[in-house]
Amino acid sequence: MRMARAAATAPIDVPANMTAPMAVDPCAAPTPPTSAMRPEGAEQRDPRSKSRHLDVCLTEPVDYAKSAGFDAWDFVNDAMSEVSLEHVDLSTTLAGRSMRAPLMIAPMTGGTPEGLALNRRLAAAAQHFGLAMGVGSQRVALERPELANYFHVRDLAPDIPLFANFGAGQLARGWGAAEARRAVAMIGADAIHIHFNAVQEAIQGGDRDFRAIAARLTALCRSLEGDGIPVFAREVGFGMSGDAARRLRACGVAGVDCAGAGGTSWAKVEAFCAVTPQRRALGLTFGEWGTPTARCIVDIRRVLPDVEIIATGGLRSGVDLAKAIALGADVGAMARPMLQRAHEGEAALHAFIESVLAELRVCLFGAGATNLVALRGRLMPAGSGPV
Ligand SMILES: Cc1cc2nc3c(=O)[nH]c(=O)nc-3n(C[C@H](O)[C@H](O)[C@H](O)COP(=O)(O)O)c2cc1C
């Protein structure tokens, strides 16, 4: 049986004017959609489905059994490191904005009071440490604009690279530049993530027809280029091959998030959320589907030497983050580890991020790299194999 979720996270500062004026209960059954807000033929997204995802991700064993692939690599230790630990430079940029460290809080939530509270805690931490952050799919608030306030974090994080988000399923069904502009304006974002999640949708019984996607993504990228809004394509955790990334780049995306296998399995999450035994079985069958994150990074970097790569999926420490960078990612991102700590409270979240950044710093120090560029390639296959 599912564990009861903690009644509430530790108190989170949510300005009164963000909740008080909302006359709607975001967990109530959805109001009838208007066709202007809803892609052709689509069911409107029920905000409660996002709450179920949060619940399951906080209480159920939804990790892949297989590894994200970082354990297949070791850093080459530099026995004569000429680096000062205090002076290693972790700074970088993403989507044209600077960051103090190459770590992103991956898109997860928003659209409900609970999602807002978690996002605001995450955003405040991102601002404090100089990280990037994405909000979860804004589909609910694009369909029901009265929920837009439940995505607001910019006031707490004025300086971070902030990413808007909606799904390729909506794009394939008819959404485009107008919805993307609304999503970006809703949160004051610097860029937008379009998430690709075919296998998750198949298990959910959601969007199952992506035939129009390349043409629609191309039109979106062209249109937003004029506004200076970079479009990033991301998987949600099943991985992205070099070939898929090349085709996405040909559509005009500015960057990709390979979001590979080895961390949170979205097939397992959907199995726990399933309302029928058939869907649960389907989710469990595909629980290990996907390409490990380390492999995705290497494949994508090989075919796209210059594109910005975010690596999500199974990063659980600063050492994993360092390996993702050394393999070719520009920024590493974490979802469930951030969610768990944010749910515990601000102190737990800050302690976790501090430990990740401390581990990353030691990797640079031990590998003899003064900055992230110098860290590239300082790896060898793990194990003692033949020399
Ligand atoms: C509770 C939760 C909700 C998520 N919702 C979204 C979403 O709305 N949009 C999206 O692009 N990815 C979403 N993700 C996927 C994550 O961004 C990430 O790609 C995935 O969980 C793998 O990272 P991890 O192993 O660090 O958890 C969500 C993840 C979690 C844990």
The ligand as an SDF file (V2000), in Angstrom:
LIG
                    3D

 31 33  0  0  0  0  0  0  0  0999 V2000
    7.6700   14.7300   -9.6290 C   0  0  0  0  0  0  0  0  0  0  0  0
    8.2850   14.9260  -10.9940 C   0  0  0  0  0  0  0  0  0  0  0  0
    7.5580   15.5680  -11.9870 C   0  0  0  0  0  0  0  0  0  0  0  0
    8.1190   15.7770  -13.2630 C   0  0  0  0  0  0  0  0  0  0  0  0
    7.4260   16.5140  -14.1880 N   0  0  0  0  0  0  0  0  0  0  0  0
    8.0460   16.8760  -15.3570 C   0  0  0  0  0  0  0  0  0  0  0  0
    7.4360   17.8080  -16.2520 C   0  0  0  0  0  0  0  0  0  0  0  0
    6.3340   18.3210  -15.9970 O   0  0  0  0  0  0  0  0  0  0  0  0
    8.1090   18.1360  -17.4050 N   0  0  0  0  0  0  0  0  0  0  0  0
    9.3290   17.6030  -17.6990 C   0  0  0  0  0  0  0  0  0  0  0  0
    9.9190   17.9750  -18.7290 O   0  0  0  0  0  0  0  0  0  0  0  0
    9.9210   16.6920  -16.8720 N   0  0  0  0  0  0  0  0  0  0  0  0
    9.3260   16.3420  -15.7170 C   0  0  0  0  0  0  0  0  0  0  0  0
    9.9370   15.4640  -14.8400 N   0  0  0  0  0  0  0  0  0  0  0  0
   11.1400   14.7160  -15.2920 C   0  0  0  0  0  0  0  0  0  0  0  0
   12.4260   15.2450  -14.7020 C   0  0  0  0  0  0  0  0  0  0  0  0
   12.6760   16.5710  -15.1140 O   0  0  0  0  0  0  0  0  0  0  0  0
   13.6400   14.3360  -15.0640 C   0  0  0  0  0  0  0  0  0  0  0  0
   13.8530   14.3610  -16.4580 O   0  0  0  0  0  0  0  0  0  0  0  0
   13.4930   12.8800  -14.6090 C   0  0  0  0  0  0  0  0  0  0  0  0
   12.8110   12.7710  -13.3840 O   0  0  0  0  0  0  0  0  0  0  0  0
   14.8600   12.1900  -14.4840 C   0  0  0  0  0  0  0  0  0  0  0  0
   15.6780   12.8460  -13.5440 O   0  0  0  0  0  0  0  0  0  0  0  0
   16.0070   12.2340  -12.0800 P   0  0  0  0  0  0  0  0  0  0  0  0
   16.5510   10.8610  -12.2760 O   0  0  0  0  0  0  0  0  0  0  0  0
   17.0030   13.1930  -11.4810 O   0  0  0  0  0  0  0  0  0  0  0  0
   14.7090   12.2270  -11.3190 O   0  0  0  0  0  0  0  0  0  0  0  0
    9.4170   15.2690  -13.5600 C   0  0  0  0  0  0  0  0  0  0  0  0
   10.1320   14.6050  -12.5390 C   0  0  0  0  0  0  0  0  0  0  0  0
    9.6060   14.4340  -11.2780 C   0  0  0  0  0  0  0  0  0  0  0  0
   10.4030   13.7280  -10.2180 C   0  0  0  0  0  0  0  0  0  0  0  0
  1  2  1  0
  2  3  1  0
  2 30  2  0
  3  4  2  0
  4  5  1  0
  4 28  1  0
  5  6  2  0
  6  7  1  0
  6 13  1  0
  7  8  2  0
  7  9  1  0
  9 10  1  0
 10 11  2  0
 10 12  1  0
 12 13  2  0
 13 14  1  0
 14 15  1  0
 14 28  1  0
 15 16  1  0
 16 17  1  0
 16 18  1  0
 18 19  1  0
 18 20  1  0
 20 21  1  0
 20 22  1  0
 22 23  1  0
 23 24  1  0
 24 25  2  0
 24 26  1  0
 24 27  1  0
 28 29  2  0
 29 30  1  0
 30 31  1  0
M  END
$$$$
